[in-house]
Amino acid sequence: MKFDDEFYTKVISVFERRISYNPGSLLEEKIIGLIKRKKRFNITKIAAVIAIAAVLASILIFNNINTVNQRPLFTSYENTDIQNIPKKYEPIINISLVSDGF
Amino acid sequence: MKKLFLLSLFVIFTITLFSFSYHAYRFTIEYTKDRQYVRYEEVYYKDGDKIVFVKSPKKIIWVKLGDKYYIGTSNELKLCPPIKDLEDIFFEYANFHGISLDFDGEITISEKAFTLKALKIDGWIREIIRKFESVVTEMRYIYTPSIYTFDEILSKFKFVDESDVPEAIYNIFNLFLWFNAEYVDDALKVYAVDKNGDNVLIEISDKVGEYKVGDYYLTILESSEKTREDILNEIGNNN
C-alpha cells in the first residue's frame, strides 16, 4: 500500500476522532500542566513542612508557658486573694514574705 | 574643757572611721522541687541597723533599729517581731560557732537541719546560700552608691511602738526556722518548719480555735510533741 499524502491525512483524522489526540499545543499544555502540578506539589510540601514546624513550635511555646504557670513565683499568694485578707492578718503575711527564718 | 573637746573629736573620728554602711540591691531566690520564689529588695545598712525596701513580690518596708524591728507598707511602720534575712541568719550561726566574719572567700556552716554557705570578696558579702533538704535559698548582692544617707532615709519614717498582732503569737514564730502563711476559709494557715526540721501547721482565726490568744484563736493542726509544748509555753496554755 502506498502511503501518499491523502491516505496519511485520512489515517490521522481517524485517530484524531478516536483518541481525541491532537499533537502540538495540547501535548505542550499537558506537559506544562504536569510541571505545574509538580511545582504545586512542591509548594504544598514546603507549606506542610512549615505548618508542622509552626505547630511544633507553638506546642513547645505553650507547653513552656504552662510550665511557668504551674510554678508560681510567689508561693504566698498562690491560694490567697491578697485583696481579701483582713488588715489584721497582713503583718503576719508580710513577715512571712520578707523573713528568711528565725 | 580643751581635753573634753579633744576627747569628743577622737570619739567622732573613731566612730566615723569604723562605721560600716552599705547600700545594695538584693535578689533572694528560693528553689523548691517544683516552685521558685523570688524577692527583690533595696537595703540601706549602717552599723547593724537596716532599712529594707522590699519591691517584689509586694511593696513592704521593714526596719531594724537596735533590738527593735518595724514593718509596714507606708511611711508609718509598726513594731513587729525580729525579722531575719539570710545575712542575719549567717551572722548569727557564724557568731554561735565562733567563726570570724573577717574572711575572704567561701565559708560553709553545717547544722543539723541545713547548711549555710557565704561568699565574701574584697570584704563584701556577694552571695549567701542555704540548703534545707530540697529547698535552696540564695541571696545575691549588687552594691551601688546612693545619693541618700541611712539617716536621711530613716528620717522619712514614723515609728509606732505598738503591734497589730499579740506578742505571744509573734513569739511562736521564733520557734520556727521559717514559715509561710495563707488566708483560707476565714483563717490564716501558717505552714512552718521547726528548728528540728519537722513540719508544723497552725491556724490563726478571730472566730474559733483551740486556744485563745488576745483577740485571736490558735489551733495546732500538725507538729511534733516538743514543738507543740513549746507553742503552748509561748501562749501560756501549758498546764
Interface residues (C-beta under 8 A of the other chain):
Chain A: Q70 R71 P72 L73 F74 T75 S76 Y77 E78 N79 T80 D81 I82 N84 I85 P86 K87 K88 Y89 E90 P91 I92 I93 N94 I95 S96 L97 V98 S99 D100 G101 F102
Chain B: T28 D34 R35 Q36 Y37 V38 R39 E41 V52 V54 P57 K58 I60 W62 I71 T73 K78 C80 P81 P82 I83 K84 D85 L86 I89 R130 T137 M139 S163 D164 V165 I169 F173 N174 L175 F176 L177 W178 F179 N180 A181 E182 Y183 V184 L188 V190 I204 D206
